[in-house]
Amino acid sequence: MIVNADLHIHSKFAKGTSKYMDIEHIIKYGRLKGLDIIGTGDCLHPKHLEEIKKYKNNNHLLLTTEIEDKNRVHHLVFLPNISKAEELRTTLKKYSKNIDTEGRPRVVLNGKELFEIVKEVGGLIGPAHAFTPYTSLYKSFNSIYECYEKKPDFVELGLSADTDMGDMVEELRDIPFLSNSDAHSYHPHRLGREFNQIKIGNVGNLEENFEEVKKAIKNNKITANYGIDPALGKYHLTACSNCYLRYHIKDAEKLNFKCAECGGRIKKGVHDRTLELSKDKKIIHPDFRPPYYKIIPLSQIISLSIGKNIGTKVVDSLWRKYIDTYHNEINILTNVDISDLTKINEKVGKTIDLFRRNKIYIYPGGGGEYGKIMKTPPKIRWYNPKLTLDSWIK
């Protein structure tokens, strides 16, 4: 069977997350999204782990956690069962000051050391959001092997990258890619905004789901990656992290990554970083690489179509009407006939049709600002190289 899996989210015990990110909300809204397997997130946090233990219906869950190492590289970890999660907790507690208080714990270990510890408990490990300019592997290293010394089980692309960008990097062409939401809330424009389609035997309990996901990763049974257009990611282009002025990389380098307009710090974008890492500057997909489909959350499509903000009653009401009619969001975005979707709302149906045909315009994100979906071609606010840093200071 082919299932939809979002394998990287966070619980209410991680910083910057919704207080409603508990197991009940994760499963409820994950099902409305159309997810069959959902990572628990933060399974090393004692309170979250207890909640996972007590929850009777864990048939849609996989034990997952994100860990920050001493180089500020974030690693995504999948674990076989509760006892192995407890064993890993016990081991890492010697190297972490916040493992009891933070859902995403930090350890005083490097990537190689953490890799070996995770392998000792039978887990899977790979870099989380590998290309982002903060807390990622390629922020700290120029090679994945500088971090791990061995090949990781997978690479998570992150919101600002897709398969084309990942496969520009030669050393990644023999490693499976995952696309996950890294959701900090259960809202439908966050949870499942990126997911993987994988071929498995069946959806079962925590331990069974781990084994099925492990086999899918090891045996090239990932059949598709779905993700938002990388241009919607908040670190896609090189841009100022204060005023969000977009920069061509050569201009940013000439300015020593100091914004000519406001003096803020320019952050190198994922697009430029992948080009920098690529030696042959080519997109070469290995034979096992599945297709990558760009997807936009339904609530964002509704918002754009009717000109109302996400979270307003009219957007929420229309989203609920589509869900009640067609059961889950992924089905609506990928399968339902456009003629049927337009019966509920003509503007929304037409926008979904444009999105399916890759006719949506995007103002690309950068510097920490998410990209924006637009109805007309955007005019990107680029740095004007005629304006020098010296003239700005004067």
Salt bridges, closest charged atoms under 4 A:
ASP22 OD1 - HIS25 ND1 2.84
ASP36 OD1 - ARG31 NH1 3.45
ASP42 OD1 - HIS10 ND1 2.97
GLU50 OE2 - LYS53 NZ 3.02
GLU66 OE1 - HIS8 NE2 3.08
GLU66 OE1 - HIS10 NE2 2.71
GLU66 OE2 - HIS74 ND1 2.80
GLU66 OE1 - ARG104 NE 3.18
GLU66 OE2 - HIS129 NE2 3.03
GLU68 OE2 - ARG72 NE 3.76
GLU68 OE1 - HIS74 NE2 2.81
GLU68 OE2 - ARG106 NE 3.24
ASP69 OD2 - HIS75 NE2 2.86
GLU86 OE2 - LYS53 NZ 2.42
GLU87 OE1 - LYS84 NZ 3.54
ASP100 OD1 - ARG89 NH2 2.89
ASP100 OD2 - LYS93 NZ 3.12
GLU102 OE2 - ARG104 NH1 3.99
GLU116 OE2 - LYS150 NZ 3.04
ASP153 OD2 - LYS119 NZ 2.61
ASP153 OD1 - LYS218 NZ 2.43
GLU156 OE2 - HIS8 ND1 2.92
ASP164 OD1 - HIS285 NE2 2.80
ASP167 OD2 - HIS285 ND1 2.68
ASP167 OD1 - ARG289 NH2 2.87
ASP174 OD2 - LYS151 NZ 3.63
ASP182 OD1 - HIS8 NE2 3.14
ASP182 OD1 - HIS10 NE2 3.16
ASP182 OD1 - HIS184 NE2 3.76
GLU212 OE2 - LYS215 NZ 4.00
ASP229 OD2 - LYS294 NZ 3.48
GLU261 OE2 - ARG381 NH1 2.87
ASP272 OD1 - HIS271 ND1 3.91
GLU276 OE2 - LYS268 NZ 2.93
GLU276 OE1 - ARG273 NH1 2.48
ASP280 OD2 - ARG173 NH1 3.00
ASP324 OD1 - ARG320 NH1 3.85
GLU329 OE2 - LYS33 NZ 2.62
ASP340 OD1 - LYS343 NZ 3.52
GLU346 OE2 - LYS350 NZ 3.09
ASP353 OD2 - ARG357 NH2 3.15
GLU369 OE1 - ARG246 NH1 2.86
GLU369 OE2 - LYS372 NZ 3.16
